[in-house]
Amino acid sequence: MTVYDFERKPVKTRKKHWCLYCGEVIPVGADGVKCESGFCEDGPFREYVCARCAPYANEFAEWCDGWCESLSELFFEFMDERHPGWRDE
């Protein structure tokens, strides 16, 4: 049985994480957002989003109807379509 918590909470990371959307490293002490956590077959998990991607999380979820198979690929497609030039920022 899998249990999820999708409440987004701003955090300052205590260890290195990877952004769920862009895959970039969120270094120790950086601002980020804990976007989901819970328990699955493999045990407890937490997913984080970097400060750069966090403002687009809700818009992205609407764009892909809340479910995406290859998250980072679709996130890049979404950002290129809706926010051209974002990679240069």
Backbone as a chain_set.jsonl record, in Angstrom:
{"seq": "MTVYDFERKPVKTRKKHWCLYCGEVIPVGADGVKCESGFCEDGPFREYVCARCAPYANEFAEWCDGWCESLSELFFEFMDERHPGWRDE", "coords": {"N": [[0.837, -1.183, 0.0], [0.54, 2.204, -0.827], [1.179, 5.379, 0.512], [0.623, 8.781, 0.233], [1.666, 12.208, 0.641], [0.896, 15.203, -0.561], [1.344, 17.797, 0.145], [2.862, 20.885, -0.262], [5.807, 22.204, 1.027], [7.904, 24.837, 2.003], [11.403, 24.497, 2.331], [14.688, 24.396, 3.833], [17.362, 22.786, 2.731], [18.888, 19.991, 4.372], [20.576, 18.116, 3.536], [22.083, 16.958, 0.473], [19.951, 16.984, -2.348], [18.028, 16.009, -5.266], [16.386, 17.797, -7.797], [13.046, 17.143, -8.485], [11.882, 17.873, -10.896], [13.753, 19.204, -12.77], [16.076, 17.803, -12.331], [18.457, 18.804, -11.406], [21.031, 19.326, -8.918], [20.136, 20.025, -5.592], [21.718, 21.806, -3.375], [23.185, 21.356, -0.05], [21.718, 23.341, 2.449], [20.338, 24.978, 0.717], [17.463, 26.771, -0.562], [14.375, 25.218, -1.133], [11.585, 23.157, -2.1], [9.64, 20.839, -0.448], [7.83, 18.557, -2.079], [6.382, 16.192, -2.212], [5.766, 13.334, -0.182], [5.926, 10.191, 1.522], [5.022, 6.73, 1.927], [5.998, 3.801, 0.295], [6.199, 0.667, -1.503], [8.952, 0.32, -1.35], [9.667, 1.608, 0.96], [9.941, 4.622, 3.034], [9.709, 7.859, 1.4], [10.799, 11.022, 0.023], [10.279, 13.793, -2.032], [11.84, 16.492, -3.684], [11.799, 19.879, -4.908], [13.635, 22.255, -6.717], [14.373, 25.754, -6.017], [14.25, 27.207, -8.367], [12.517, 25.774, -10.087], [10.202, 25.466, -8.578], [8.207, 27.641, -8.673], [6.775, 26.968, -10.937], [5.458, 24.603, -10.552], [2.649, 24.075, -9.985], [1.401, 25.024, -12.329], [2.599, 23.331, -14.193], [1.602, 20.834, -13.336], [-1.101, 21.127, -13.982], [-0.845, 21.395, -16.759], [0.041, 18.857, -17.571], [-2.069, 17.335, -16.772], [-1.824, 16.384, -14.172], [-0.526, 13.91, -14.1], [2.399, 12.327, -15.069], [4.548, 10.421, -17.018], [7.403, 10.406, -17.757], [8.845, 12.511, -16.024], [10.904, 14.648, -15.923], [11.552, 14.978, -18.656], [9.07, 15.765, -19.747], [8.693, 18.057, -18.221], [10.717, 19.753, -19.187], [9.794, 20.029, -21.822], [7.316, 21.291, -21.346], [8.256, 23.697, -20.13], [9.771, 24.811, -22.25], [7.744, 25.236, -24.082], [5.824, 26.882, -22.725], [7.337, 28.808, -21.366], [9.508, 30.099, -22.944], [13.048, 30.434, -23.305], [13.745, 30.042, -20.688], [15.857, 28.431, -19.959], [18.065, 30.0, -20.191], [18.077, 31.709, -18.089]], "CA": [[0.0, 0.0, 0.0], [1.304, 3.439, -0.922], [0.553, 6.529, 1.16], [1.263, 10.009, -0.248], [1.32, 13.53, 1.159], [1.279, 16.127, -1.63], [1.428, 19.162, 0.65], [4.154, 21.512, -0.573], [6.331, 22.962, 2.163], [9.245, 25.406, 1.781], [12.428, 23.919, 3.206], [16.106, 24.647, 3.607], [17.825, 21.399, 2.738], [19.918, 19.595, 5.34], [21.511, 17.289, 2.788], [21.953, 17.141, -0.974], [18.81, 16.34, -2.997], [17.911, 16.3, -6.682], [15.085, 18.363, -8.138], [12.133, 16.2, -9.13], [11.533, 18.341, -12.232], [14.868, 19.444, -13.696], [17.149, 16.86, -12.063], [19.654, 19.477, -10.89], [21.314, 19.134, -7.495], [19.745, 21.05, -4.61], [22.807, 21.615, -2.409], [22.938, 21.525, 1.377], [21.456, 24.72, 2.858], [19.623, 25.738, -0.312], [16.008, 26.823, -0.488], [13.685, 24.301, -2.026], [10.226, 22.837, -1.684], [9.315, 19.413, -0.35], [6.561, 18.541, -2.796], [5.606, 15.009, -1.865], [6.427, 12.364, 0.671], [5.036, 9.1, 1.877], [5.553, 5.387, 2.049], [5.652, 2.912, -0.814], [6.717, -0.688, -1.337], [10.38, 0.396, -1.042], [9.868, 2.334, 2.209], [9.6, 6.045, 3.009], [10.355, 8.68, 0.368], [10.532, 12.461, -0.048], [10.685, 14.39, -3.306], [12.097, 17.923, -3.545], [11.854, 20.709, -6.115], [14.535, 23.388, -6.482], [13.735, 27.071, -5.982], [14.056, 27.663, -9.752], [11.365, 25.081, -10.685], [9.034, 25.503, -7.691], [7.111, 28.521, -9.085], [6.059, 26.416, -12.093], [4.938, 23.272, -10.204], [1.194, 23.974, -10.158], [1.096, 25.199, -13.752], [3.03, 22.106, -14.855], [0.656, 19.768, -12.976], [-2.304, 21.357, -14.804], [-0.478, 21.166, -18.156], [0.116, 17.417, -17.852], [-3.235, 16.729, -16.122], [-1.467, 15.81, -12.889], [0.189, 12.635, -14.164], [3.42, 12.348, -16.113], [5.414, 9.241, -16.973], [8.812, 10.817, -17.712], [8.643, 13.831, -15.453], [11.837, 15.705, -16.324], [11.392, 15.226, -20.098], [7.847, 16.559, -19.941], [8.882, 19.375, -17.619], [11.484, 20.55, -20.151], [8.881, 20.326, -22.933], [6.389, 22.292, -20.82], [8.94, 24.977, -19.95], [10.113, 25.347, -23.568], [6.495, 25.665, -24.715], [5.146, 27.953, -21.987], [8.285, 29.803, -20.833], [10.716, 30.044, -23.779], [14.2, 31.184, -22.789], [13.945, 29.759, -19.267], [17.158, 27.783, -19.738], [19.099, 31.039, -20.194], [17.959, 32.536, -16.875]], "C": [[0.882, 1.246, 0.0], [0.511, 4.578, -0.297], [1.331, 7.761, 0.74], [0.801, 11.215, 0.548], [1.82, 14.508, 0.107], [1.363, 17.575, -1.164], [2.819, 19.726, 0.372], [4.57, 22.388, 0.599], [7.698, 23.519, 1.809], [10.222, 24.808, 2.791], [13.786, 24.523, 2.888], [16.745, 23.276, 3.779], [18.939, 21.158, 3.76], [20.927, 18.659, 4.712], [21.236, 17.502, 1.304], [20.736, 16.351, -1.475], [18.874, 16.655, -4.485], [16.509, 16.776, -6.951], [14.262, 17.333, -8.911], [11.868, 16.579, -10.578], [12.726, 18.476, -13.172], [16.034, 18.49, -13.479], [18.425, 17.483, -11.533], [19.813, 19.209, -9.397], [20.779, 20.326, -6.704], [20.766, 20.892, -3.483], [22.351, 21.799, -0.957], [22.747, 23.01, 1.679], [20.7, 25.559, 1.851], [18.126, 25.755, -0.024], [15.433, 25.862, -1.512], [12.277, 24.087, -1.51], [10.107, 21.319, -1.601], [7.934, 19.274, -0.964], [5.747, 17.285, -2.572], [6.448, 14.095, -1.005], [5.434, 11.266, 0.989], [5.772, 7.798, 2.04], [5.098, 4.582, 0.849], [6.249, 1.546, -0.537], [8.184, -0.691, -0.906], [10.683, 1.135, 0.251], [9.515, 3.804, 2.069], [10.333, 6.783, 1.886], [9.96, 10.139, 0.555], [11.044, 12.947, -1.388], [10.787, 15.899, -3.121], [12.137, 18.596, -4.909], [12.74, 21.903, -5.791], [13.768, 24.711, -6.557], [13.454, 27.598, -7.392], [12.791, 27.054, -10.369], [10.079, 25.235, -9.873], [7.912, 26.436, -8.158], [6.26, 27.959, -10.224], [5.344, 25.1, -11.783], [3.439, 23.132, -10.448], [0.794, 24.084, -11.62], [1.47, 23.935, -14.535], [2.055, 20.958, -14.578], [-0.634, 19.901, -13.78], [-2.023, 21.012, -16.264], [-0.46, 19.682, -18.493], [-1.012, 16.646, -17.155], [-2.868, 15.953, -14.859], [-0.722, 14.494, -12.929], [1.166, 12.652, -15.331], [4.329, 11.146, -15.95], [6.893, 9.619, -16.841], [8.846, 12.287, -17.312], [9.6, 14.886, -15.982], [11.742, 15.999, -17.813], [10.18, 16.107, -20.367], [7.975, 17.95, -19.341], [9.661, 20.282, -18.565], [10.613, 20.94, -21.341], [7.893, 21.424, -22.536], [7.057, 23.664, -20.72], [9.312, 25.607, -21.29], [8.879, 25.897, -24.267], [5.911, 26.902, -24.041], [6.057, 29.085, -21.539], [9.582, 29.766, -21.639], [11.835, 30.912, -23.196], [14.502, 30.898, -21.335], [15.307, 29.149, -18.976], [18.293, 28.816, -19.646], [19.098, 31.866, -18.924], [18.957, 32.137, -15.829]], "O": [[1.858, 1.324, 0.747], [-0.685, 4.724, -0.549], [2.554, 7.798, 0.868], [-0.315, 11.242, 1.065], [3.026, 14.635, -0.101], [1.446, 18.486, -1.988], [3.827, 19.117, 0.727], [3.793, 23.203, 1.096], [8.57, 22.774, 1.362], [9.891, 24.638, 3.965], [14.0, 25.086, 1.815], [16.673, 22.68, 4.854], [19.805, 22.005, 3.977], [22.0, 18.425, 5.267], [20.26, 18.156, 0.934], [20.519, 15.206, -1.079], [19.685, 17.475, -4.914], [15.546, 16.234, -6.408], [14.742, 16.733, -9.873], [11.649, 15.7, -11.411], [12.708, 17.915, -14.267], [16.898, 18.372, -14.348], [19.383, 16.768, -11.238], [18.844, 18.903, -8.703], [20.949, 21.48, -7.098], [20.684, 19.935, -2.712], [21.273, 22.329, -0.688], [23.526, 23.843, 1.218], [20.442, 26.737, 2.099], [17.596, 24.88, 0.661], [15.954, 25.722, -2.619], [11.835, 24.767, -0.584], [10.427, 20.604, -2.55], [6.964, 19.814, -0.432], [4.526, 17.312, -2.729], [7.676, 14.084, -1.089], [4.236, 11.41, 0.748], [6.982, 7.765, 2.262], [3.942, 4.671, 0.435], [6.753, 1.301, 0.559], [8.619, -1.589, -0.185], [11.852, 1.277, 0.611], [8.864, 4.198, 1.101], [11.425, 6.39, 1.476], [8.934, 10.453, 1.159], [12.124, 12.553, -1.827], [9.933, 16.513, -2.482], [12.462, 17.976, -5.921], [12.617, 22.498, -4.721], [12.66, 24.773, -7.09], [12.508, 28.363, -7.583], [12.07, 27.739, -11.095], [8.983, 25.144, -10.427], [6.746, 26.057, -8.05], [5.144, 28.426, -10.449], [4.69, 24.537, -12.661], [3.008, 22.156, -11.063], [-0.053, 23.329, -12.097], [0.739, 23.521, -15.436], [1.721, 20.196, -15.485], [-1.2, 18.898, -14.214], [-2.861, 20.407, -16.933], [-0.894, 19.285, -19.575], [-0.91, 15.433, -16.973], [-3.53, 14.973, -14.517], [-0.315, 13.997, -11.878], [0.784, 12.961, -16.46], [4.826, 10.885, -14.854], [7.557, 9.186, -15.899], [8.873, 13.18, -18.159], [9.149, 15.931, -16.451], [11.841, 17.16, -18.208], [10.259, 17.076, -21.122], [7.434, 18.915, -19.881], [9.312, 21.45, -18.73], [10.691, 22.073, -21.816], [7.661, 22.366, -23.293], [6.501, 24.668, -21.166], [9.181, 26.821, -21.452], [8.956, 26.908, -24.966], [5.543, 27.863, -24.717], [5.594, 30.21, -21.351], [10.639, 29.442, -21.097], [11.582, 31.992, -22.662], [15.446, 31.471, -20.79], [15.852, 29.322, -17.885], [19.352, 28.532, -19.087], [20.021, 32.649, -18.698], [18.992, 32.731, -14.751]]}, "num_chains": 1, "name": "protein.A"}
